Amino acid sequence: MDEKKAMLTVTINDKCYEYPKGTPLEDLARAFQAAYDHDIVLVKVNGIVKELHEVLEDAGVLQFMTTADPVGHRAYKRSGSMLFMAALRDVAGDAVSRVINHFSVGYGFYYSVAGVEVTDELVAKVEERMKALAAEGLPIRKTFIRTEQAIALFESLHQPDKADLFRTRLASRVHIYELNGYEDYYYGVMLHNTSFLKAFKLYHYRDGIVLQLPPIETPEAVTPLDVQEKLFDAQMDGEKQSDILGIPNIGALNQAVVGRDTRELILMAEAVQESRIAELAQSIIARGTVKFVMIAGPSSSGKTTFSQRLCIQLMSRGYKPHYIGLDNYFVNRADTPLLPNGQKDFESLRAIDVAGFNRDMAALLQGETVEMPYYDFIKGERVYRGDFLTLGDEDLLVIEGIHGLNEKMSESLPSESKYKVYISALTQLNVDDHNRIRSNDGRLIRRIIRDNRTRGHNASQTIAMWPAVRKGEENNIFPFEESADFIFNSALPYELAVLKQYVQPLLFGVPVEDPSYTEARRLLKFLDYFIGLPEVDVPTNSILREFIGGGCFHL
């Protein structure tokens, strides 16, 4: 039988269909589009994500992915970034010497542009050109070239960041995307046509440009730009620190691992972070009225290690800090509020005895002696073990928990007695100038390693629960981050090179039929960019030790 006419049986939405081998996936997406509320932009074939320009090659299970699915939404944002780059080239031409996609702002990205002055007029022209390119429905073509050709290509385009990235790749080929004559490399799958890019808006912000894209909840419409100024400044500071270390992207990090004293690199990065903790300690003391340091941040930010390192900095200045975990004020497990699905909601503020916490803290502030609670997680009850505390002139409480920045958590305490700290692992490293690394990925990798080491969870379990963790952060942590007096970035520029060795075996252990396989595969492909770095030179007080083990603190 002619191979082109061979019929393949596929399952779509639990129904079986037959299609000729070689059928364009775009045709299948078009045939089923009416059954979906949002645009189909990708197809998962037997667990592997495919772009719509590809064809059906194997029988099996097909799943359509829309712009409201996490993978499809990321592809939309990635493709929107390429549309912006192509439009900027058309408007400004060769005058643009460098464009850097720095980090997320709102639902989009913040770019700096070198070689031309960023003005309102320029931004308006680029946005209009983006609209025109989108309206034309132009293909985003994908081709493969040899790795050595890719290195030569990006050297000729004066993009050494990409050339350095490919110098340490073992893969023999590199995929290149092309849009209206603009060629670039993008990490991850893309949309196949600009007609799917229906919503975006550009803003002139500070010295750069923000490309605002739709949120996953409403992928057909952008929301007004709402920049969190303190977080923005913290991310810019983090990138400056990476520049000082000479490792703004993966290519530079890999070259450093190959050609530099990596022990020196690690110690320099740790010293930069320690200087920030020292700066924070000095800021707390300078207030003169602080008795409660309230610390909060999302999962896997390294809050516990950070809190203990802050305590040491305060002790070195003559103060007596006492670490308190808000988990010790959990209500008894039987009284924990429930989610709509009937599961216990341990991340709700109602899971904390807020009244009891405020009563104890107010008493301590008045000079009274208080017996501090301890939560027995085995019994699921709060117990008392004779741990009494009285606050003297040099005593401070360092209080850590997900609700630490929520004013309701400490509403009985005067504002001058509190100093609020937000901590998060805000990845400073980029893949290259045009491909950023999501901070959420760094935190997820940290958590996979720690959950396996301390709780016996496999990678699939951690990946499966991650969306619920993120939802809790969005409800209970992120709304309060701008209220912080100090934002601390716990990410280390070198850490993913170390974490690679720990997480790779765990990710390879996720089977193809597992719902977490697509995410595990994506993370493995991402980690393939890094040259591994041994953990032997990571200091025992490093925040990284909270995840890989071998630290000096009791966690």
One Martini backbone bead per residue (centre of mass of N, CA, C, O) as a GRO file, in nm:
protein
  555
    1MET     BB    1   0.098   0.035   0.020
    2ASP     BB    2   0.068   0.352   0.014
    3GLU     BB    3   0.182   0.554   0.257
    4LYS     BB    4  -0.009   0.804   0.202
    5LYS     BB    5  -0.276   0.593   0.238
    6ALA     BB    6  -0.240   0.529   0.514
    7MET     BB    7  -0.422   0.438   0.796
    8LEU     BB    8  -0.506   0.607   1.103
    9THR     BB    9  -0.572   0.549   1.440
   10VAL     BB   10  -0.754   0.781   1.644
   11THR     BB   11  -0.793   0.950   1.960
   12ILE     BB   12  -1.074   1.179   2.026
   13ASN     BB   13  -1.246   1.229   2.286
   14ASP     BB   14  -1.300   0.902   2.306
   15LYS     BB   15  -1.274   0.878   1.987
   16CYS     BB   16  -1.266   0.717   1.679
   17TYR     BB   17  -1.037   0.764   1.401
   18GLU     BB   18  -0.962   0.811   1.046
   19TYR     BB   19  -0.642   0.882   0.888
   20PRO     BB   20  -0.416   0.983   0.687
   21LYS     BB   21  -0.110   0.970   0.641
   22GLY     BB   22  -0.008   1.317   0.656
   23THR     BB   23  -0.200   1.478   0.799
   24PRO     BB   24  -0.259   1.782   0.885
   25LEU     BB   25  -0.296   1.922   1.193
   26GLU     BB   26  -0.451   2.170   1.101
   27ASP     BB   27  -0.697   2.013   0.989
   28LEU     BB   28  -0.785   1.888   1.257
   29ALA     BB   29  -0.826   2.149   1.413
   30ARG     BB   30  -1.043   2.264   1.224
   31ALA     BB   31  -1.252   2.028   1.261
   32PHE     BB   32  -1.259   2.079   1.603
   33GLN     BB   33  -1.302   2.383   1.687
   34ALA     BB   34  -1.613   2.401   1.765
   35ALA     BB   35  -1.556   2.240   2.051
   36TYR     BB   36  -1.404   2.513   2.122
   37ASP     BB   37  -1.351   2.826   2.287
   38HIS     BB   38  -1.056   2.811   2.179
   39ASP     BB   39  -0.777   2.817   2.019
   40ILE     BB   40  -0.614   2.594   1.832
   41VAL     BB   41  -0.235   2.545   1.851
   42LEU     BB   42  -0.207   2.238   1.946
   43VAL     BB   43  -0.072   1.893   1.953
   44LYS     BB   44  -0.112   1.590   2.127
   45VAL     BB   45   0.098   1.302   2.060
   46ASN     BB   46   0.146   1.071   2.270
   47GLY     BB   47   0.256   1.322   2.473
   48ILE     BB   48   0.345   1.499   2.224
   49VAL     BB   49   0.419   1.810   2.123
   50LYS     BB   50   0.264   1.977   1.841
   51GLU     BB   51   0.272   2.147   1.562
   52LEU     BB   52   0.056   2.250   1.297
   53HIS     BB   53   0.273   2.198   1.060
   54GLU     BB   54   0.241   1.917   1.112
   55VAL     BB   55   0.204   1.562   1.083
   56LEU     BB   56   0.055   1.261   1.066
   57GLU     BB   57   0.240   0.952   1.182
   58ASP     BB   58   0.059   0.832   1.423
   59ALA     BB   59  -0.096   0.641   1.617
   60GLY     BB   60  -0.350   0.737   1.870
   61VAL     BB   61  -0.342   1.008   2.092
   62LEU     BB   62  -0.535   1.311   2.077
   63GLN     BB   63  -0.466   1.656   2.186
   64PHE     BB   64  -0.601   1.958   2.220
   65MET     BB   65  -0.452   2.290   2.228
   66THR     BB   66  -0.502   2.592   2.378
   67THR     BB   67  -0.478   2.923   2.494
   68ALA     BB   68  -0.596   2.795   2.785
   69ASP     BB   69  -0.344   2.637   2.796
   70PRO     BB   70  -0.036   2.635   2.919
   71VAL     BB   71   0.117   2.558   2.656
   72GLY     BB   72  -0.043   2.744   2.462
   73HIS     BB   73   0.010   3.009   2.613
   74ARG     BB   74   0.318   3.007   2.587
   75ALA     BB   75   0.318   3.006   2.277
   76TYR     BB   76   0.182   3.277   2.246
   77LYS     BB   77   0.396   3.449   2.394
   78ARG     BB   78   0.636   3.365   2.219
   79SER     BB   79   0.512   3.461   1.948
   80GLY     BB   80   0.468   3.754   2.036
   81SER     BB   81   0.769   3.814   2.064
   82MET     BB   82   0.841   3.769   1.765
   83LEU     BB   83   0.653   3.982   1.652
   84PHE     BB   84   0.794   4.216   1.788
   85MET     BB   85   1.075   4.177   1.661
   86ALA     BB   86   0.986   4.204   1.365
   87ALA     BB   87   0.859   4.488   1.393
   88LEU     BB   88   1.108   4.636   1.496
   89ARG     BB   89   1.277   4.584   1.246
   90ASP     BB   90   1.087   4.727   1.041
   91VAL     BB   91   1.102   5.012   1.187
   92ALA     BB   92   1.432   5.034   1.279
   93GLY     BB   93   1.626   4.828   1.195
   94ASP     BB   94   1.978   4.843   1.220
   95ALA     BB   95   1.978   5.035   1.472
   96VAL     BB   96   1.935   4.784   1.624
   97SER     BB   97   2.162   4.612   1.848
   98ARG     BB   98   1.966   4.538   2.106
   99VAL     BB   99   1.753   4.283   2.261
  100ILE     BB  100   1.586   4.240   2.584
  101ASN     BB  101   1.432   3.984   2.766
  102HIS     BB  102   1.398   4.002   3.098
  103PHE     BB  103   1.082   3.995   3.213
  104SER     BB  104   0.804   3.983   3.379
  105VAL     BB  105   0.508   4.193   3.313
  106GLY     BB  106   0.247   4.104   3.414
  107TYR     BB  107   0.144   3.941   3.102
  108GLY     BB  108   0.443   4.002   3.011
  109PHE     BB  109   0.717   4.197   2.876
  110TYR     BB  110   1.048   4.326   2.927
  111TYR     BB  111   1.226   4.565   2.723
  112SER     BB  112   1.534   4.636   2.585
  113VAL     BB  113   1.676   4.904   2.369
  114ALA     BB  114   1.943   4.924   2.148
  115GLY     BB  115   2.023   5.222   1.929
  116VAL     BB  116   1.746   5.344   2.027
  117GLU     BB  117   1.494   5.554   2.104
  118VAL     BB  118   1.246   5.531   2.338
  119THR     BB  119   0.921   5.608   2.226
  120ASP     BB  120   0.597   5.663   2.171
  121GLU     BB  121   0.623   5.654   1.863
  122LEU     BB  122   0.770   5.386   1.835
  123VAL     BB  123   0.563   5.209   1.982
  124ALA     BB  124   0.325   5.269   1.790
  125LYS     BB  125   0.459   5.159   1.530
  126VAL     BB  126   0.507   4.869   1.628
  127GLU     BB  127   0.214   4.798   1.688
  128GLU     BB  128   0.108   4.840   1.401
  129ARG     BB  129   0.292   4.626   1.275
  130MET     BB  130   0.184   4.388   1.433
  131LYS     BB  131  -0.106   4.405   1.326
  132ALA     BB  132  -0.033   4.360   1.030
  133LEU     BB  133   0.106   4.082   1.058
  134ALA     BB  134  -0.139   3.941   1.185
  135ALA     BB  135  -0.348   4.000   0.953
  136GLU     BB  136  -0.186   3.829   0.728
  137GLY     BB  137  -0.123   3.538   0.815
  138LEU     BB  138   0.163   3.442   0.884
  139PRO     BB  139   0.409   3.228   0.880
  140ILE     BB  140   0.578   3.014   1.118
  141ARG     BB  141   0.877   2.892   1.047
  142LYS     BB  142   1.042   2.565   1.057
  143THR     BB  143   1.390   2.491   1.090
  144PHE     BB  144   1.688   2.298   1.022
  145ILE     BB  145   2.021   2.319   1.154
  146ARG     BB  146   2.329   2.312   1.208
  147THR     BB  147   2.502   2.401   1.476
  148GLU     BB  148   2.737   2.546   1.325
  149GLN     BB  149   2.542   2.727   1.166
  150ALA     BB  150   2.415   2.872   1.406
  151ILE     BB  151   2.668   3.004   1.509
  152ALA     BB  152   2.727   3.165   1.249
  153LEU     BB  153   2.461   3.317   1.229
  154PHE     BB  154   2.475   3.470   1.516
  155GLU     BB  155   2.740   3.607   1.461
  156SER     BB  156   2.637   3.769   1.209
  157LEU     BB  157   2.397   3.897   1.409
  158HIS     BB  158   2.521   3.982   1.684
  159GLN     BB  159   2.463   3.700   1.883
  160PRO     BB  160   2.653   3.566   2.127
  161ASP     BB  161   2.448   3.428   2.316
  162LYS     BB  162   2.369   3.204   2.108
  163ALA     BB  163   2.643   3.096   2.030
  164ASP     BB  164   2.719   3.004   2.319
  165LEU     BB  165   2.482   2.810   2.360
  166PHE     BB  166   2.569   2.609   2.112
  167ARG     BB  167   2.863   2.521   2.199
  168THR     BB  168   2.722   2.320   2.441
  169ARG     BB  169   2.577   2.144   2.237
  170LEU     BB  170   2.504   1.807   2.137
  171ALA     BB  171   2.333   1.874   1.925
  172SER     BB  172   2.324   1.872   1.565
  173ARG     BB  173   2.057   2.049   1.586
  174VAL     BB  174   1.871   2.352   1.495
  175HIS     BB  175   1.601   2.554   1.546
  176ILE     BB  176   1.435   2.782   1.318
  177TYR     BB  177   1.264   3.084   1.299
  178GLU     BB  178   1.025   3.238   1.059
  179LEU     BB  179   0.924   3.595   1.002
  180ASN     BB  180   0.921   3.788   0.742
  181GLY     BB  181   1.256   3.735   0.745
  182TYR     BB  182   1.272   3.670   1.046
  183GLU     BB  183   1.532   3.534   1.247
  184ASP     BB  184   1.510   3.279   1.515
  185TYR     BB  185   1.540   3.166   1.848
  186TYR     BB  186   1.321   2.931   2.027
  187TYR     BB  187   1.209   2.819   2.336
  188GLY     BB  188   0.982   2.627   2.213
  189VAL     BB  189   0.680   2.627   2.113
  190MET     BB  190   0.473   2.738   1.834
  191LEU     BB  191   0.306   2.907   1.634
  192HIS     BB  192   0.205   2.889   1.276
  193ASN     BB  193   0.037   3.174   1.297
  194THR     BB  194  -0.048   3.516   1.320
  195SER     BB  195  -0.368   3.497   1.340
  196PHE     BB  196  -0.358   3.404   1.657
  197LEU     BB  197  -0.262   3.707   1.720
  198LYS     BB  198  -0.517   3.902   1.872
  199ALA     BB  199  -0.360   3.994   2.150
  200PHE     BB  200  -0.208   4.317   2.216
  201LYS     BB  201   0.030   4.547   2.390
  202LEU     BB  202   0.203   4.854   2.402
  203TYR     BB  203   0.455   4.998   2.632
  204HIS     BB  204   0.596   5.279   2.768
  205TYR     BB  205   0.858   5.188   3.004
  206ARG     BB  206   1.062   5.381   3.091
  207ASP     BB  207   1.333   5.262   2.887
  208GLY     BB  208   1.112   5.070   2.766
  209ILE     BB  209   0.917   4.771   2.680
  210VAL     BB  210   0.581   4.653   2.698
  211LEU     BB  211   0.439   4.332   2.644
  212GLN     BB  212   0.105   4.279   2.634
  213LEU     BB  213  -0.076   3.989   2.733
  214PRO     BB  214  -0.281   3.746   2.779
  215PRO     BB  215  -0.449   3.576   2.989
  216ILE     BB  216  -0.549   3.252   3.040
  217GLU     BB  217  -0.853   3.321   3.108
  218THR     BB  218  -0.829   3.559   2.855
  219PRO     BB  219  -0.693   3.499   2.541
  220GLU     BB  220  -0.857   3.752   2.375
  221ALA     BB  221  -0.752   3.959   2.613
  222VAL     BB  222  -0.632   4.237   2.744
  223THR     BB  223  -0.496   4.399   3.016
  224PRO     BB  224  -0.413   4.629   3.208
  225LEU     BB  225  -0.138   4.777   3.314
  226ASP     BB  226   0.034   4.637   3.621
  227VAL     BB  227   0.293   4.756   3.795
  228GLN     BB  228   0.532   4.626   4.019
  229GLU     BB  229   0.769   4.822   4.135
  230LYS     BB  230   0.933   4.658   4.343
  231LEU     BB  231   0.968   4.406   4.170
  232PHE     BB  232   1.106   4.539   3.934
  233ASP     BB  233   1.356   4.642   4.090
  234ALA     BB  234   1.449   4.362   4.188
  235GLN     BB  235   1.499   4.246   3.903
  236MET     BB  236   1.706   4.454   3.811
  237ASP     BB  237   1.909   4.396   4.036
  238GLY     BB  238   1.958   4.099   3.964
  239GLU     BB  239   2.079   4.156   3.681
  240LYS     BB  240   2.317   4.326   3.778
  241GLN     BB  241   2.450   4.097   3.940
  242SER     BB  242   2.497   3.913   3.694
  243ASP     BB  243   2.677   4.113   3.544
  244ILE     BB  244   2.901   4.121   3.754
  245LEU     BB  245   2.952   3.802   3.715
  246GLY     BB  246   2.913   3.737   3.393
  247ILE     BB  247   2.592   3.585   3.399
  248PRO     BB  248   2.311   3.649   3.204
  249ASN     BB  249   2.343   3.355   3.073
  250ILE     BB  250   2.387   3.035   2.977
  251GLY     BB  251   2.633   3.069   2.798
  252ALA     BB  252   2.804   3.215   3.015
  253LEU     BB  253   2.789   2.993   3.227
  254ASN     BB  254   2.919   2.768   3.060
  255GLN     BB  255   3.186   2.918   3.010
  256ALA     BB  256   3.254   2.935   3.312
  257VAL     BB  257   3.262   2.630   3.371
  258VAL     BB  258   3.493   2.578   3.163
  259GLY     BB  259   3.702   2.857   3.227
  260ARG     BB  260   3.655   2.871   3.539
  261ASP     BB  261   3.638   2.924   3.876
  262THR     BB  262   3.368   2.791   4.028
  263ARG     BB  263   3.417   2.859   4.321
  264GLU     BB  264   3.430   3.162   4.281
  265LEU     BB  265   3.151   3.196   4.159
  266ILE     BB  266   2.987   3.093   4.399
  267LEU     BB  267   3.102   3.288   4.617
  268MET     BB  268   3.012   3.547   4.478
  269ALA     BB  269   2.708   3.492   4.478
  270GLU     BB  270   2.686   3.456   4.787
  271ALA     BB  271   2.795   3.738   4.862
  272VAL     BB  272   2.573   3.902   4.732
  273GLN     BB  273   2.345   3.781   4.907
  274GLU     BB  274   2.464   3.850   5.188
  275SER     BB  275   2.461   4.159   5.147
  276ARG     BB  276   2.149   4.176   5.145
  277ILE     BB  277   2.103   4.071   5.432
  278ALA     BB  278   2.269   4.293   5.568
  279GLU     BB  279   2.098   4.525   5.462
  280LEU     BB  280   1.839   4.436   5.600
  281ALA     BB  281   1.933   4.439   5.894
  282GLN     BB  282   2.001   4.743   5.895
  283SER     BB  283   1.714   4.842   5.825
  284ILE     BB  284   1.573   4.733   6.075
  285ILE     BB  285   1.743   4.884   6.288
  286ALA     BB  286   1.699   5.180   6.182
  287ARG     BB  287   1.406   5.211   6.281
  288GLY     BB  288   1.387   5.132   6.617
  289THR     BB  289   1.071   4.970   6.629
  290VAL     BB  290   1.133   4.674   6.575
  291LYS     BB  291   0.982   4.334   6.655
  292PHE     BB  292   0.858   4.241   6.362
  293VAL     BB  293   0.949   4.003   6.119
  294MET     BB  294   0.780   3.968   5.814
  295ILE     BB  295   0.765   3.658   5.623
  296ALA     BB  296   0.716   3.610   5.264
  297GLY     BB  297   0.647   3.344   5.015
  298PRO     BB  298   0.679   3.130   4.789
  299SER     BB  299   0.744   2.839   4.692
  300SER     BB  300   1.080   2.769   4.710
  301SER     BB  301   1.245   3.036   4.833
  302GLY     BB  302   1.398   2.991   5.120
  303LYS     BB  303   1.280   3.096   5.400
  304THR     BB  304   1.428   2.942   5.627
  305THR     BB  305   1.722   3.007   5.563
  306PHE     BB  306   1.689   3.310   5.547
  307SER     BB  307   1.593   3.356   5.838
  308GLN     BB  308   1.856   3.243   5.973
  309ARG     BB  309   2.051   3.442   5.838
  310LEU     BB  310   1.920   3.693   5.955
  311CYS     BB  311   1.968   3.624   6.250
  312ILE     BB  312   2.277   3.636   6.233
  313GLN     BB  313   2.295   3.933   6.149
  314LEU     BB  314   2.155   4.038   6.408
  315MET     BB  315   2.351   3.914   6.613
  316SER     BB  316   2.609   4.072   6.502
  317ARG     BB  317   2.441   4.348   6.621
  318GLY     BB  318   2.316   4.262   6.923
  319TYR     BB  319   2.079   4.075   6.875
  320LYS     BB  320   1.764   3.875   6.961
  321PRO     BB  321   1.654   3.642   6.771
  322HIS     BB  322   1.327   3.481   6.690
  323TYR     BB  323   1.202   3.201   6.551
  324ILE     BB  324   0.882   3.189   6.366
  325GLY     BB  325   0.632   2.971   6.270
  326LEU     BB  326   0.309   2.988   6.150
  327ASP     BB  327   0.249   2.680   6.168
  328ASN     BB  328   0.212   2.686   6.490
  329TYR     BB  329  -0.093   2.831   6.424
  330PHE     BB  330  -0.249   2.608   6.358
  331VAL     BB  331  -0.514   2.453   6.342
  332ASN     BB  332  -0.672   2.197   6.399
  333ARG     BB  333  -0.730   1.966   6.164
  334ALA     BB  334  -1.041   1.942   6.221
  335ASP     BB  335  -1.062   2.279   6.162
  336THR     BB  336  -1.005   2.279   5.875
  337PRO     BB  337  -1.072   2.407   5.596
  338LEU     BB  338  -1.257   2.372   5.293
  339LEU     BB  339  -1.280   2.282   4.985
  340PRO     BB  340  -1.498   2.223   4.731
  341ASN     BB  341  -1.367   1.914   4.713
  342GLY     BB  342  -1.306   1.851   5.044
  343GLN     BB  343  -1.040   1.954   5.094
  344LYS     BB  344  -0.791   2.074   5.272
  345ASP     BB  345  -0.711   2.425   5.354
  346PHE     BB  346  -0.387   2.515   5.441
  347GLU     BB  347  -0.372   2.818   5.286
  348SER     BB  348  -0.563   2.945   5.455
  349LEU     BB  349  -0.624   3.181   5.691
  350ARG     BB  350  -0.828   2.983   5.848
  351ALA     BB  351  -0.583   2.779   5.927
  352ILE     BB  352  -0.533   3.013   6.126
  353ASP     BB  353  -0.477   3.146   6.451
  354VAL     BB  354  -0.513   3.470   6.451
  355ALA     BB  355  -0.605   3.549   6.735
  356GLY     BB  356  -0.377   3.401   6.888
  357PHE     BB  357  -0.142   3.549   6.762
  358ASN     BB  358  -0.223   3.839   6.841
  359ARG     BB  359  -0.229   3.789   7.144
  360ASP     BB  360   0.069   3.706   7.177
  361MET     BB  361   0.207   3.954   7.045
  362ALA     BB  362   0.082   4.173   7.224
  363ALA     BB  363   0.198   4.064   7.488
  364LEU     BB  364   0.497   4.086   7.411
  365LEU     BB  365   0.491   4.396   7.358
  366GLN     BB  366   0.407   4.438   7.680
  367GLY     BB  367   0.618   4.226   7.837
  368GLU     BB  368   0.514   3.953   7.835
  369THR     BB  369   0.475   3.614   7.908
  370VAL     BB  370   0.495   3.345   7.663
  371GLU     BB  371   0.359   3.051   7.545
  372MET     BB  372   0.474   2.869   7.290
  373PRO     BB  373   0.383   2.704   7.016
  374TYR     BB  374   0.338   2.365   6.877
  375TYR     BB  375   0.320   2.174   6.582
  376ASP     BB  376   0.175   1.855   6.541
  377PHE     BB  377   0.173   1.681   6.244
  378ILE     BB  378   0.089   1.399   6.337
  379LYS     BB  379  -0.168   1.491   6.513
  380GLY     BB  380  -0.289   1.779   6.436
  381GLU     BB  381  -0.169   1.968   6.680
  382ARG     BB  382  -0.156   2.204   6.925
  383VAL     BB  383   0.123   2.255   7.142
  384TYR     BB  384   0.280   2.254   7.476
  385ARG     BB  385   0.648   2.278   7.605
  386GLY     BB  386   0.762   2.530   7.775
  387ASP     BB  387   0.792   2.787   7.571
  388PHE     BB  388   0.921   3.077   7.684
  389LEU     BB  389   0.856   3.438   7.624
  390THR     BB  390   1.054   3.746   7.632
  391LEU     BB  391   1.079   4.089   7.554
  392GLY     BB  392   1.345   4.273   7.500
  393ASP     BB  393   1.533   4.521   7.366
  394GLU     BB  394   1.698   4.291   7.175
  395ASP     BB  395   1.437   4.165   7.079
  396LEU     BB  396   1.328   3.953   6.803
  397LEU     BB  397   1.088   3.861   6.555
  398VAL     BB  398   1.102   3.592   6.316
  399ILE     BB  399   0.837   3.568   6.080
  400GLU     BB  400   0.718   3.272   5.904
  401GLY     BB  401   0.483   3.286   5.623
  402ILE     BB  402   0.234   3.309   5.384
  403HIS     BB  403   0.082   3.550   5.579
  404GLY     BB  404   0.290   3.779   5.666
  405LEU     BB  405   0.166   4.029   5.471
  406ASN     BB  406  -0.100   4.008   5.599
  407GLU     BB  407  -0.267   4.231   5.793
  408LYS     BB  408  -0.458   4.025   5.940
  409MET     BB  409  -0.233   3.864   6.089
  410SER     BB  410  -0.132   4.169   6.241
  411GLU     BB  411  -0.362   4.386   6.337
  412SER     BB  412  -0.270   4.444   6.652
  413LEU     BB  413  -0.014   4.570   6.535
  414PRO     BB  414   0.187   4.811   6.504
  415SER     BB  415   0.346   4.928   6.227
  416GLU     BB  416   0.625   5.013   6.370
  417SER     BB  417   0.676   4.696   6.464
  418LYS     BB  418   0.696   4.635   6.151
  419TYR     BB  419   0.867   4.416   5.906
  420LYS     BB  420   0.846   4.358   5.559
  421VAL     BB  421   0.913   4.046   5.375
  422TYR     BB  422   0.991   3.954   5.043
  423ILE     BB  423   1.031   3.624   4.898
  424SER     BB  424   1.205   3.523   4.590
  425ALA     BB  425   1.280   3.332   4.293
  426LEU     BB  426   1.435   3.554   4.068
  427THR     BB  427   1.539   3.490   3.780
  428GLN     BB  428   1.835   3.623   3.616
  429LEU     BB  429   1.839   3.422   3.395
  430ASN     BB  430   1.894   3.355   3.056
  431VAL     BB  431   1.910   3.193   2.775
  432ASP     BB  432   1.873   3.464   2.616
  433ASP     BB  433   1.781   3.766   2.500
  434HIS     BB  434   1.484   3.626   2.391
  435ASN     BB  435   1.502   3.406   2.638
  436ARG     BB  436   1.346   3.333   2.915
  437ILE     BB  437   1.325   3.248   3.259
  438ARG     BB  438   1.112   3.102   3.462
  439SER     BB  439   1.070   3.125   3.795
  440ASN     BB  440   0.879   2.881   3.828
  441ASP     BB  441   1.084   2.668   3.733
  442GLY     BB  442   1.289   2.698   3.959
  443ARG     BB  443   1.090   2.626   4.189
  444LEU     BB  444   1.000   2.350   4.086
  445ILE     BB  445   1.277   2.217   4.092
  446ARG     BB  446   1.327   2.252   4.389
  447ARG     BB  447   1.072   2.092   4.483
  448ILE     BB  448   1.126   1.819   4.361
  449ILE     BB  449   1.380   1.767   4.526
  450ARG     BB  450   1.270   1.809   4.816
  451ASP     BB  451   1.026   1.611   4.807
  452ASN     BB  452   1.204   1.362   4.762
  453ARG     BB  453   1.397   1.390   5.011
  454THR     BB  454   1.162   1.453   5.251
  455ARG     BB  455   0.879   1.286   5.122
  456GLY     BB  456   0.901   1.078   4.868
  457HIS     BB  457   0.843   1.221   4.613
  458ASN     BB  458   0.771   1.238   4.296
  459ALA     BB  459   0.764   1.426   4.018
  460SER     BB  460   0.465   1.381   3.946
  461GLN     BB  461   0.342   1.480   4.212
  462THR     BB  462   0.455   1.770   4.208
  463ILE     BB  463   0.345   1.857   3.932
  464ALA     BB  464   0.040   1.802   3.995
  465MET     BB  465   0.034   2.018   4.249
  466TRP     BB  466   0.134   2.296   4.137
  467PRO     BB  467  -0.127   2.450   4.053
  468ALA     BB  468  -0.235   2.468   4.348
  469VAL     BB  469   0.001   2.625   4.459
  470ARG     BB  470  -0.028   2.870   4.268
  471LYS     BB  471  -0.311   2.946   4.355
  472GLY     BB  472  -0.239   3.008   4.650
  473GLU     BB  473  -0.041   3.238   4.582
  474GLU     BB  474  -0.244   3.423   4.432
  475ASN     BB  475  -0.428   3.455   4.696
  476ASN     BB  476  -0.193   3.484   4.956
  477ILE     BB  477   0.071   3.653   4.830
  478PHE     BB  478   0.083   3.843   4.572
  479PRO     BB  479  -0.116   4.076   4.679
  480PHE     BB  480   0.132   4.163   4.911
  481GLU     BB  481   0.422   4.233   4.791
  482GLU     BB  482   0.400   4.561   4.777
  483SER     BB  483   0.400   4.586   5.108
  484ALA     BB  484   0.686   4.565   5.124
  485ASP     BB  485   1.001   4.680   5.252
  486PHE     BB  486   1.138   4.409   5.130
  487ILE     BB  487   1.314   4.252   4.856
  488PHE     BB  488   1.411   3.908   4.812
  489ASN     BB  489   1.651   3.732   4.618
  490SER     BB  490   1.707   3.370   4.610
  491ALA     BB  491   1.846   3.353   4.355
  492LEU     BB  492   2.099   3.174   4.172
  493PRO     BB  493   2.283   3.185   3.885
  494TYR     BB  494   2.403   2.871   3.928
  495GLU     BB  495   2.181   2.657   4.027
  496LEU     BB  496   2.086   2.490   3.770
  497ALA     BB  497   2.360   2.340   3.738
  498VAL     BB  498   2.314   2.181   4.006
  499LEU     BB  499   2.013   2.074   3.990
  500LYS     BB  500   2.032   1.889   3.744
  501GLN     BB  501   2.149   1.629   3.885
  502TYR     BB  502   1.888   1.587   4.070
  503VAL     BB  503   1.634   1.607   3.856
  504GLN     BB  504   1.671   1.426   3.610
  505PRO     BB  505   1.602   1.141   3.723
  506LEU     BB  506   1.312   1.221   3.808
  507LEU     BB  507   1.206   1.300   3.521
  508PHE     BB  508   1.274   1.025   3.380
  509GLY     BB  509   1.052   0.874   3.574
  510VAL     BB  510   0.834   0.978   3.380
  511PRO     BB  511   0.592   0.849   3.213
  512VAL     BB  512   0.425   0.884   2.913
  513GLU     BB  513   0.129   0.824   3.049
  514ASP     BB  514   0.166   1.060   3.221
  515PRO     BB  515   0.035   1.373   3.285
  516SER     BB  516   0.346   1.487   3.356
  517TYR     BB  517   0.523   1.442   3.101
  518THR     BB  518   0.527   1.711   2.946
  519GLU     BB  519   0.665   1.872   3.175
  520ALA     BB  520   0.913   1.693   3.210
  521ARG     BB  521   1.017   1.724   2.920
  522ARG     BB  522   1.052   2.030   2.923
  523LEU     BB  523   1.262   2.038   3.156
  524LEU     BB  524   1.474   1.859   3.018
  525LYS     BB  525   1.525   2.043   2.774
  526PHE     BB  526   1.615   2.284   2.941
  527LEU     BB  527   1.856   2.141   3.101
  528ASP     BB  528   2.031   2.082   2.841
  529TYR     BB  529   2.179   2.365   2.840
  530PHE     BB  530   2.341   2.264   3.083
  531ILE     BB  531   2.622   2.256   3.269
  532GLY     BB  532   2.727   2.082   3.512
  533LEU     BB  533   2.749   2.140   3.875
  534PRO     BB  534   2.898   2.087   4.149
  535GLU     BB  535   2.818   2.088   4.509
  536VAL     BB  536   3.086   2.106   4.681
  537ASP     BB  537   3.099   2.447   4.678
  538VAL     BB  538   2.848   2.468   4.838
  539PRO     BB  539   2.749   2.615   5.096
  540THR     BB  540   2.596   2.529   5.400
  541ASN     BB  541   2.428   2.827   5.399
  542SER     BB  542   2.281   2.786   5.154
  543ILE     BB  543   1.977   2.794   5.003
  544LEU     BB  544   2.026   2.536   4.832
  545ARG     BB  545   2.038   2.335   5.082
  546GLU     BB  546   1.727   2.314   5.127
  547PHE     BB  547   1.715   2.106   4.869
  548ILE     BB  548   1.992   1.917   4.858
  549GLY     BB  549   2.140   1.941   5.112
  550GLY     BB  550   2.393   1.989   5.364
  551GLY     BB  551   2.315   2.176   5.583
  552CYS     BB  552   2.344   2.383   5.890
  553PHE     BB  553   2.040   2.385   5.926
  554HIS     BB  554   1.738   2.369   6.089
  555LEU     BB  555   1.441   2.252   5.892
   0.00000   0.00000   0.00000
